[in-house]
């Protein structure tokens, strides 16, 4: 079994990249091409059976953006199982609501920066 970018999920990853939400497009514009503190992020990267919104292998950091469907009980359980799976593989997951990205990009970037940089560098 492939843990990273399983070829069976290639078509799904491509579909997700082609049909990004506005929030995903906006965040990707900040993360792509090592723009964010020089850290490499991938979008629609798969780990095991899951396709992640954004992933930094260097930091082992997963960033997930959630729409309204993530407030439903069944989806919450799926998200919890997914996060547990990723934690078992030594990855940290942070989640944001789509509207949070759209309305407060600066706050979202500050929270991501807290995971990227040592705390004392954020003040510089």
SULDAUR-V116237 format. One record per backbone hydrogen bond with DSSP energy under -1.0 kcal/mol. CO is the residue of the C=O (numbers start at 1). NH is the residue of the N-H. If there is no record, write none. Layout:
<<CO:NH> <CO:NH>>
This chain:
<<3:48> <6:9> <7:10> <9:13> <10:14> <11:15> <12:16> <13:17> <14:18> <15:19> <21:25> <22:26> <23:27> <24:28> <25:29> <27:30> <27:31> <28:32> <32:35> <35:37> <36:39> <42:55> <45:52> <46:5> <47:50> <50:47> <52:45> <53:44> <54:63> <55:42> <56:60> <56:61> <60:92> <61:56> <62:94> <63:54> <64:96> <66:98> <67:70> <68:71> <69:72> <72:76> <73:77> <74:78> <75:79> <76:80> <77:81> <78:82> <79:83> <80:84> <81:85> <82:86> <83:87> <84:88> <86:91> <87:90> <92:62> <94:64> <96:66> <97:101> <98:102> <99:103> <100:104> <104:108> <105:109> <106:110> <107:111> <108:112> <109:113> <110:114> <112:115> <112:116> <113:117> <118:121>>
